[in-house]
Amino acid sequence: MPTHYQGSPEEELALDTYIKLTRATDTIHARLSLASSMQALTISQFGVLEALYHLGPQAQNILGEKILKSNSNMTTVIDNLEKRQLVRRERAPDDRRKIIVHLTESGQEMISSIFPMHVKAIQEQFSVLTIEEKRMLCDLLKKLGKR
C-alpha cells in the first residue's frame, strides 16, 4: 500500500520507498522467525548467538550496538539466553562495570549446528532476486545506511 500523504512527488516517493523497505524487512523477519533454524529463538537472541559465534566474547553494550538493540532490551535478551544456558556473563577484569558475554559450550554447539540452516533460509528469502539485483540492492542499502 503506497502512502496516502499528499505532498510533493519526491516526498511521496520517499515515503512509499520507506514503507516498502520496512514491510519487506518485517516480512523477511517474520518468515525467518518461523524457520526451523531458529530453534525457538527470537531474532535478537539469534543475533546475539551469531555475533558471539563469529566475533567471540563481547561486551554486552557492544552486542547491543551490533544487533541494533537498546541496552535495556539486551539485558532481557541475554537474561533469556542465560536461562537456557546458551551464554554466560562475566565482569571484565579491567573494568568491573563492563559485562562480557560468552557463548557456553551448549550455545556454541547450537549456533554452529543451526547457522548453516539459517543461511539457507535467508538464501531462500532472497531467491526471488537475481544475482545482479542482490548486488544492486546491497549497494543501494549501503549507500542509504551511510548517509
C-alpha positions in Angstrom: 0.0 0.0 0.0 1.5 3.3 -1.0 1.5 6.4 1.2 -1.7 8.4 1.4 0.3 11.5 2.2 -0.4 14.3 -0.3 3.0 16.0 -0.8 5.5 16.7 -3.5 6.3 13.8 -5.8 9.7 13.4 -4.1 8.1 13.3 -0.6 5.5 10.7 -1.7 8.2 8.6 -3.4 10.5 8.7 -0.3 7.6 7.7 2.0 6.5 4.9 -0.4 10.0 3.6 -0.6 10.3 3.7 3.2 7.0 1.8 3.6 8.1 -0.9 1.1 11.5 -1.3 2.7 10.0 -1.6 6.2 7.4 -4.1 5.1 9.9 -6.2 3.2 12.2 -6.3 6.3 9.3 -7.1 8.6 8.1 -9.8 6.2 11.5 -11.5 5.9 12.0 -11.4 9.7 8.5 -12.9 10.2 9.3 -15.7 7.7 12.8 -16.4 9.2 11.4 -16.5 12.7 9.3 -19.5 11.6 12.3 -21.3 10.1 13.5 -24.5 11.8 16.9 -22.9 12.1 15.6 -20.5 14.7 15.3 -23.3 17.4 12.6 -21.3 19.3 15.0 -18.3 19.4 13.9 -14.7 18.8 15.6 -12.7 16.0 17.5 -10.8 18.8 18.6 -14.0 20.6 19.8 -15.5 17.3 21.6 -12.2 16.5 23.5 -12.4 19.9 24.5 -16.0 19.4 25.6 -15.3 15.8 27.7 -12.3 16.9 29.4 -14.3 19.7 29.9 -17.2 17.3 31.7 -15.1 14.7 33.3 -12.4 16.9 34.0 -14.1 20.2 33.1 -12.8 23.6 31.8 -9.2 23.5 30.8 -6.5 26.0 27.0 -6.5 26.4 26.7 -2.9 25.2 28.8 -3.7 22.1 26.5 -6.7 21.3 23.5 -4.3 21.5 25.2 -1.9 19.0 26.0 -4.8 16.7 22.4 -6.1 16.6 20.8 -2.7 16.9 19.1 -3.2 20.2 18.9 -0.9 23.3 20.8 -1.7 26.5 17.6 -2.5 28.3 16.4 -4.8 25.6 19.8 -6.5 25.5 19.6 -7.2 29.2 16.3 -9.1 28.6 17.8 -11.0 25.6 20.9 -12.0 27.5 18.8 -13.0 30.6 16.8 -15.3 28.4 19.8 -16.8 26.7 21.4 -17.3 30.1 18.3 -19.1 31.4 18.7 -21.5 28.5 22.4 -21.9 29.4 23.5 -20.7 25.9 25.5 -17.7 27.2 27.2 -16.7 30.4 28.1 -13.2 31.7 31.4 -12.3 33.3 32.6 -9.0 34.7 35.6 -7.6 32.8 38.8 -7.8 35.0 40.0 -4.4 33.9 36.6 -2.6 34.4 34.1 -4.2 36.8 31.3 -2.1 35.3 31.7 -3.9 31.9 29.9 -7.2 31.4 31.4 -9.6 28.9 29.1 -12.2 27.3 30.5 -15.6 26.3 28.9 -18.5 24.5 28.7 -21.6 26.6 29.5 -25.0 25.2 25.8 -25.6 24.6 25.5 -22.2 22.9 28.5 -22.9 20.7 27.0 -26.3 19.7 23.6 -24.8 19.0 24.7 -21.9 16.8 27.3 -23.9 14.9 24.7 -26.5 14.1 21.8 -24.1 13.1 23.8 -21.3 11.4 24.2 -23.2 8.1 20.5 -23.9 8.0 19.8 -20.2 8.7 22.0 -19.2 5.9 19.9 -21.4 3.6 16.7 -19.9 4.9 18.0 -16.4 4.2 19.2 -17.5 0.8 15.7 -18.8 0.1 14.1 -15.5 1.0 16.3 -13.7 -1.5 15.9 -16.3 -4.2 13.3 -14.1 -5.9 16.1 -11.7 -6.9 18.8 -12.3 -9.5 22.4 -12.1 -8.5 22.7 -8.7 -10.1 19.6 -7.5 -8.3 21.0 -8.6 -5.0 24.3 -6.8 -5.7 22.4 -3.7 -6.7 20.2 -3.9 -3.5 23.4 -4.3 -1.4 24.9 -1.2 -3.0 21.8 0.8 -2.6 21.2 -0.2 1.1 24.9 0.5 1.9 24.5 4.0 0.3 21.3 4.6 2.2 22.9 3.4 5.5 26.0 5.6 5.2 24.0 8.8 4.6 
